[in-house]
């Protein structure tokens, strides 16, 4: 059930590094997707685009503001809904997103938070982790985000910043990251990291299919080229995916040692690679995690809500705020 107490719709918006995805949660549990829009780089423009996307999803012209609106952002968002830091959307830092959206949409309960946190809640409520009480969700896109459910409760941290696992440093002498540090996990195990690994193979003359997909330019190889070629069975692409899976499993094993979840859900755009990613990840993970035989039932699963997870979770969290404003 997803409808506000006043009868208005519940809207979720996922603000990605490149595009903004809105959707409406229907009372019967179905989803009505809105048109994707480019993600604005300035705070005021972001507010305007979110409002426009909400209006486009209103049930009928003149029906009024939604009862609840949730917005997931790839950023550190404090408890007041203010964007405090973003490695991918620096222009929105400092924007009081929740206050500005509530002012633009009077009477609407607004939740604003991290996009991976929202995605984790969605998979916990409606997806691959439904029925589980301790969940680790990893989103693999341009970077890496995470969300945690512990004892059935969303774990957001003292400042609301929990889940920035992509910026765990796994090699202090490694490549520079957009956050300002070196050797962050997401430089090795994200979609952009896959592109780096693919370019290395291509420039070494070891991946002709990747070069072909990139239009003949080894330096133009991207993660999506590796994913496509791996799905075709190309040996070099499969090897590259295996290297990424090793880095992914390394970070997952560290997180499992700290959090002890019952399920790990892997989502985000890169997860659409499916078995060519998840199979080698499971194999590497089983070899790396401490006391694997003592962690009965622990499994690594692909997310089931796909690219909609962040928006679905944001809408569900906004609906929860409508029901319990102090939460």
C-alpha positions in Angstrom: 0.0 0.0 0.0 1.5 3.3 -1.1 -0.8 6.3 -0.8 -0.7 9.2 1.4 -3.1 9.8 4.3 -4.6 12.8 2.3 -5.1 10.6 -0.7 -2.3 12.1 -2.7 0.3 10.0 -4.5 3.7 8.9 -3.2 6.5 9.9 -5.4 10.1 8.7 -5.4 13.0 10.3 -7.2 16.5 8.9 -7.7 19.1 11.6 -8.5 22.0 9.8 -10.2 25.3 11.2 -11.3 24.0 11.7 -14.8 20.2 11.3 -14.8 17.2 11.8 -12.6 14.6 9.0 -12.4 11.1 9.7 -11.0 8.3 7.3 -10.3 5.0 7.0 -8.6 4.1 4.2 -6.1 0.6 3.0 -6.6 -1.7 1.7 -3.7 -1.7 -1.8 -5.3 2.1 -1.9 -5.1 2.7 -1.2 -8.8 5.0 1.5 -10.1 4.4 4.2 -12.7 7.7 5.4 -14.1 8.2 9.0 -15.2 10.5 10.2 -17.9 14.2 10.3 -17.0 15.8 13.7 -17.0 19.5 14.9 -17.0 20.7 15.5 -13.4 21.3 19.3 -12.9 24.6 20.4 -11.5 23.3 23.3 -9.4 21.1 23.1 -6.4 18.4 25.5 -7.6 18.1 23.7 -10.9 17.9 20.3 -9.1 14.9 21.6 -7.1 13.2 22.8 -10.2 13.7 19.6 -12.1 12.5 17.5 -9.2 9.3 19.6 -8.9 8.8 19.4 -12.6 9.1 15.6 -12.5 6.7 15.4 -9.6 4.1 17.5 -11.5 4.5 15.3 -14.5 3.6 12.3 -12.3 0.6 13.9 -10.7 -2.4 11.6 -11.2 -4.4 14.3 -13.0 -3.9 18.0 -13.9 -4.7 20.2 -10.9 -4.8 17.2 -8.5 -2.4 19.0 -6.1 0.9 18.1 -4.5 1.8 14.6 -3.6 1.2 13.4 -0.1 4.9 12.2 0.2 8.0 12.7 -1.9 11.3 10.9 -1.4 14.5 11.9 -3.0 17.7 9.8 -3.1 20.9 11.6 -3.8 24.5 10.3 -4.4 25.7 12.4 -1.5 26.2 12.9 2.2 22.8 14.2 3.4 22.3 15.3 7.0 19.2 14.7 9.1 17.7 18.0 8.0 17.9 17.1 4.4 20.9 19.3 3.5 23.4 18.0 1.0 26.8 18.2 2.8 29.1 16.5 0.3 29.0 14.8 -3.0 31.9 13.5 -5.1 29.7 13.4 -8.2 27.3 16.3 -7.8 29.5 19.0 -6.2 27.2 21.8 -7.4 24.4 20.8 -5.1 26.5 20.8 -1.9 25.0 23.1 0.6 21.5 22.9 -0.8 18.7 22.6 1.8 16.9 20.2 -0.4 14.2 19.0 1.9 13.3 22.5 3.0 13.2 23.9 -0.5 11.1 21.0 -1.8 8.6 21.4 1.1 8.4 25.1 0.3 7.8 24.4 -3.4 5.3 21.6 -2.6 3.2 22.7 0.4 1.6 19.9 2.4 4.0 17.3 1.1 6.0 15.1 3.5 9.5 15.1 2.1 12.4 12.7 2.8 15.8 13.4 1.3 18.8 11.0 1.9 21.5 8.9 0.3 20.5 7.0 -2.8 22.0 3.7 -1.8 20.4 3.9 1.6 17.1 4.3 -0.2 17.9 1.4 -2.5 18.7 -0.8 0.5 15.3 -0.1 2.1 13.6 -0.9 -1.2 15.3 -4.3 -1.5 14.6 -5.0 2.2 10.9 -4.2 1.8 10.1 -5.4 -1.7 13.2 -7.0 -3.3 15.9 -9.6 -2.9 16.2 -9.0 0.9 12.6 -9.1 1.7 12.1 -10.9 5.1 15.7 -10.5 6.1 16.6 -8.6 9.2 20.3 -7.9 8.6 21.1 -6.7 5.1 24.1 -5.2 3.3 23.3 -3.6 -0.1 26.0 -2.5 -2.5 25.3 -0.3 -5.5 27.7 -0.5 -8.4 27.5 2.4 -10.8 29.9 5.2 -11.5 31.0 4.8 -7.9 30.0 2.4 -5.1 27.4 3.1 -2.5 25.9 1.0 0.3 23.0 0.7 2.6 22.5 -1.3 5.8 19.6 -2.8 7.6 20.4 -4.0 11.1 17.8 -5.9 13.2 15.1 -4.8 10.7 16.0 -1.1 11.1 17.7 1.2 8.6 21.2 2.0 9.8 22.0 5.6 8.9 24.7 6.6 11.4 25.1 9.5 13.8 25.0 12.1 11.0 23.1 10.2 8.4 26.2 9.5 6.5 26.5 5.7 6.8 27.2 3.8 3.6 30.1 5.6 2.0 31.9 2.4 1.5 33.1 3.3 -2.0 35.6 5.6 -0.3 37.2 3.0 1.9 40.9 3.1 1.0 42.2 -0.3 0.0 45.4 0.9 -1.5 46.8 4.3 -0.1 49.3 4.4 -3.1 46.5 3.7 -5.6 44.9 6.0 -8.2 43.4 9.4 -7.2 39.7 9.4 -6.5 37.2 12.2 -7.0 36.8 12.4 -3.2 40.4 13.6 -2.9 42.0 10.5 -1.5 43.9 7.7 -3.3 43.1 4.0 -3.7 39.4 4.1 -2.8 37.5 0.9 -3.3 35.3 2.4 -6.0 38.3 3.1 -8.2 38.7 -0.7 -8.6 35.3 -2.3 -8.2 32.7 0.1 -9.8 31.6 0.6 -13.4 34.3 3.2 -13.9 36.8 0.8 -12.4 35.7 -1.8 -14.8 36.4 0.7 -17.6 39.9 1.2 -16.3 40.6 -2.5 -16.3 39.1 -2.9 -19.8 41.3 -0.1 -21.1 44.4 -1.7 -19.6 43.6 -5.0 -21.4 42.8 -3.2 -24.7 45.9 -1.0 -24.7 48.0 -4.1 -24.0 46.6 -5.6 -27.2 44.9 -8.4 -25.3 41.2 -7.5 -26.0 40.4 -7.0 -29.7 36.7 -7.3 -29.1 36.7 -4.5 -26.6 38.6 -2.3 -29.1 36.0 -3.2 -31.7 33.1 -2.2 -29.5 34.9 1.1 -28.6 35.0 2.0 -32.3 38.6 1.0 -32.8 40.1 3.2 -30.0 41.6 1.3 -27.0 41.4 4.5 -24.9 37.7 4.7 -25.5 36.9 1.3 -23.9 34.3 1.7 -21.1 32.7 -0.6 -18.6 29.7 -1.2 -20.7 31.9 -2.6 -23.5 33.4 -5.1 -21.1 30.0 -6.1 -19.8 28.6 -6.6 -23.3 31.7 -8.6 -24.5 31.6 -10.7 -21.4 28.0 -11.6 -22.1 29.0 -12.6 -25.6 31.6 -15.0 -24.1 34.7 -13.0 -25.0 37.6 -14.5 -23.0 39.4 -11.2 -22.4 36.2 -9.5 -21.2 35.4 -12.5 -18.9 39.0 -12.3 -17.5 38.5 -8.5 -16.9 35.2 -9.1 -15.2 36.9 -11.7 -13.0 39.5 -9.2 -12.0 36.8 -6.7 -11.0 35.0 -9.5 -9.1 38.1 -10.1 -7.0 38.3 -6.4 -6.0 34.5 -6.4 -5.3 34.8 -9.6 -3.2 37.7 -8.1 -1.2 35.6 -5.1 -0.1 32.6 -7.3 0.6 34.5 -9.6 2.8 35.8 -6.7 4.9 32.3 -5.4 5.3 31.0 -8.8 6.3 33.6 -9.1 9.0 32.4 -5.7 10.4 28.6 -6.1 9.9 27.8 -9.8 9.8 24.7 -9.6 7.5 22.6 -12.5 6.5 22.4 -11.4 2.9 24.5 -9.2 0.6 22.5 -7.6 -2.3 24.4 -6.3 -5.3 22.6 -3.7 -7.3 23.3 -0.6 -9.5 23.9 -0.4 -13.2 26.8 -2.8 -13.2 24.7 -5.5 -11.6 22.8 -5.8 -14.8 25.8 -7.8 -16.1 24.2 -10.7 -14.1 25.9 -14.0 -13.9 29.2 -12.9 -15.5 29.6 -10.6 -12.5 27.9 -12.5 -9.6 29.4 -15.9 -10.2 33.1 -14.9 -10.0 32.2 -12.5 -7.1 30.7 -15.4 -5.1 33.7 -17.6 -5.8 36.2 -14.9 -4.7 34.1 -13.9 -1.7 33.9 -17.5 -0.4 37.7 -17.7 -0.4 38.2 -14.3 1.3 35.6 -13.9 4.0 36.6 -14.9 7.5 35.1 -18.2 8.9 32.9 -18.7 5.8 31.7 -22.1 7.1 30.4 -20.6 10.3 28.2 -18.0 8.5 25.3 -20.3 7.8 22.9 -19.0 5.2 25.0 -16.0 4.2 24.5 -15.4 0.5 25.3 -12.9 -2.2 22.3 -12.0 -4.4 21.6 -9.7 -7.3 19.1 -6.9 -6.6 15.7 -7.5 -8.1 14.4 -4.0 -8.4 17.0 -2.9 -10.8 17.6 0.8 -11.6 14.3 1.7 -9.8 15.5 0.6 -6.4 16.7 4.1 -5.3 13.5 5.8 -6.3 11.3 3.1 -4.8 13.1 3.2 -1.5 13.0 7.0 -1.4 9.2 6.9 -1.9 8.8 4.3 0.8 10.9 6.3 3.2 8.9 9.4 2.5 5.7 7.5 3.1 7.1 6.3 6.4 7.9 10.0 7.3 4.3 10.9 6.4 3.0 8.2 8.8 5.5 9.1 11.6 6.9 12.7 11.1 9.3 12.5 14.0 11.1 9.3 12.6 
